[in-house]
Amino acid sequence: MKKHVKEIIILIIQLFMFYIFPLFAGPTDAMGMVFLIWLSTIILGMIIVIISTKKIKYLYPIFISILFIPSVFIYYNESALIHSLWYLVSSSIGMLIGTIIYIIRKK
């Protein structure tokens, strides 16, 4: 458990973005909220690659997609299920950018 503390902290931040952040958004702030959650997913994907040395970091996009699905039924409707795929893609893009940053910093 202690060896995965960094990854757990990143997942807790992502959970906050999926479940707590929508509580503070008004009905007219929906697009801004979706943009901020999408942007945070990319940034957290970059961070997890840069700070983590464990193999579990490669499962991050799958975790994010699965963690978003219950929030669809809490805050949105079934038509928002497609966003779980977008979060899979955006976290993968974030991990790719983070890998590039990691390689550049390593040299």
C-alpha positions in Angstrom: 0.0 0.0 0.0 2.8 2.4 0.9 4.5 1.9 -2.5 1.4 3.2 -4.3 0.7 6.3 -2.3 1.5 8.7 -5.2 -0.9 6.9 -7.5 -3.7 6.8 -4.8 -3.4 10.6 -4.2 -3.8 11.2 -8.0 -6.9 8.9 -8.1 -8.3 10.8 -5.1 -7.9 14.1 -6.8 -9.6 12.6 -9.9 -12.4 11.3 -7.8 -12.8 14.8 -6.4 -13.1 16.2 -9.9 -15.7 13.6 -10.9 -17.9 13.6 -7.8 -17.4 16.8 -5.7 -16.7 19.4 -8.4 -20.1 18.9 -10.1 -21.9 19.8 -6.8 -20.6 23.4 -7.1 -21.4 23.9 -10.8 -24.7 25.5 -11.7 -26.9 24.4 -14.5 -25.4 26.9 -16.9 -21.8 26.0 -16.0 -22.1 22.5 -17.6 -19.7 23.0 -20.5 -17.1 24.8 -18.3 -17.3 22.0 -15.8 -16.8 19.3 -18.5 -13.8 21.3 -19.9 -12.2 21.6 -16.5 -12.7 17.9 -15.7 -11.3 17.0 -19.1 -8.3 19.3 -18.6 -7.6 17.9 -15.1 -7.7 14.4 -16.5 -5.0 15.3 -19.0 -2.9 17.1 -16.4 -3.2 14.2 -13.9 -2.3 11.7 -16.6 0.9 13.7 -17.2 1.6 13.9 -13.5 1.2 10.2 -12.8 3.7 9.4 -15.5 6.2 11.9 -14.3 6.1 11.0 -10.6 5.3 7.3 -10.7 7.9 4.5 -11.3 5.4 1.7 -10.8 3.8 -0.4 -13.6 0.3 0.3 -12.2 0.5 3.8 -13.8 -0.4 2.2 -17.1 -3.8 1.2 -15.8 -4.6 4.8 -15.0 -6.7 5.4 -18.1 -8.8 2.3 -17.4 -9.3 3.3 -13.8 -10.4 6.8 -14.8 -13.0 5.4 -17.3 -14.4 3.1 -14.7 -14.5 5.7 -12.0 -16.5 8.1 -14.2 -19.3 5.6 -14.9 -21.1 5.9 -11.5 -21.0 9.7 -11.8 -23.0 9.5 -15.0 -25.9 8.0 -13.1 -25.5 10.4 -10.2 -25.2 13.8 -12.0 -25.9 13.2 -15.7 -28.0 10.8 -17.8 -27.2 7.7 -19.8 -26.2 9.8 -22.8 -23.1 10.9 -20.9 -21.7 7.4 -20.9 -19.7 8.2 -24.0 -17.7 10.6 -21.9 -16.0 7.6 -20.2 -14.4 6.9 -23.5 -13.3 10.5 -23.8 -11.7 10.3 -20.4 -9.9 7.1 -21.5 -8.5 8.8 -24.5 -7.7 12.1 -22.8 -5.9 10.4 -19.9 -4.0 8.3 -22.4 -3.0 11.5 -24.2 -1.9 13.0 -20.9 0.2 9.9 -20.2 1.8 10.2 -23.6 2.6 13.9 -23.0 3.9 13.0 -19.6 6.1 10.2 -21.1 7.6 12.7 -23.6 8.3 15.2 -20.7 9.8 12.4 -18.6 12.2 11.4 -21.5 13.2 15.0 -22.1 13.9 15.6 -18.4 15.8 12.3 -18.2 18.3 13.4 -20.9 
